[in-house]
Amino acid sequence: MACLDVADEKIVYEFVKFLDENAAEYTRRTVGNPMGAAFMASRFYMTEQNVHPGALRYYKEKGVRIGG
């Protein structure tokens, strides 16, 4: 997911949380395309500097490693 840096932190946090918590359903409905916080972080080059603060807060709470 991409968003503008001016997007509301709480909304981005809740959206990323929703996507992660519903990853199994998303995967089932998209014929096996995996999704979830850990998957997203592992597949895309992300650093704490280029992740929205709302998403970063959720990733940290979940223990998802960012940047490397």
Secondary structure, 3 states (H helix, E strand, C coil): CCCCCCCCHHHHHHHHHHHHHCHHHHHHHCCCCCCCHHHHHHHCCCCHHHCCHHHHHHHHHHCCCCCC
